[in-house]
Amino acid sequence: MNKPYLLIAGGAYYPSVDTGDWIGCFSTIEEAREQIEYIDHPQFFIRGKMKGQLKSNHITYKIGDMEFDWYHIEDLREWAE
């Protein structure tokens, strides 16, 4: 198997029932990880005594031109056993 690392990603909590979440296969896990850019979405308090302090932070993942809520890299060799 030349490219055993399958990168999948989605915008909903659960994966699709078909191959719609599949991004692509890669030769190494490092190559698959290089496709992913982490994007922080911090929210700050805008008033009160905590104004300006971090309220929460949500991370999304940019792969290519699209942004996703989750991703997973599967080693298809292990999955096929």
N, C-alpha and C positions, 0 to 999 in steps of 0.2 A: 504494500500500500504506500504510494508515493507521498500522499498528502493526508495523513491520518487525523489531523486536528480540525474538527468541525467547529466553527464559530457560529453561534446562534444568538439572536438578540430580539427583543420585543418591546412594544410600547404598552402592553397590558400585563397585568400580574401573571396570568397564565399563558403558557406558550400556545401557539396555534395548533390545530389538530393535524395540519399538513406540513409541508416544507416551507411555508411562508416566512418563517422566522430564520431560515438558514441564510447566513451571509456568505460563507465560502469555506473551503478546505485549505489547509496550510501544511507545509512540510514540517515545521517545528511549532512548539507551543509559543516560543518567543515571537515568531513571525505572526501568529494569530494575535497575541497581546499587543503587538505594534500597531494593529489596526484600530485600537480603542483609545479614544481621548476622553479623559474624565473632565466633566464640567460641573463646577460648584454652582449652586443656586442658593446663596445665603439669604435669609430673611432677618431683618433687624427690627427691634422695637422702634416705633416712630414717635412715641410720646411717653410721658410718665418718667419716673425716676430711673428706669432702665433704658431710656432712649439712647439709641446708638449701639446697644449691646446686641450680640447675636441671639436671635430668638430660635432659629432652627436652620438647618442646612440640608438641602436635598441634592443628591448627586445624580446626574444623568450621564450617559455614555454616547459619545459621537463616534460613529463608524461611517466613513465616507462622508456623504452629505446629509445623513440622517441622524436623528437623536433618539436614543432608546432609554427605557427605564431599567432594563436588566440585560445581562449577557451571560453566556455560559460557553466554555470551551470543552468539548468532549473528545476524548481520545477514542476514535472509532475502533481501534484494535482491542481495547478493553471492553467496549460496548458489544462487540461481535462475539466475545467468548461466551 
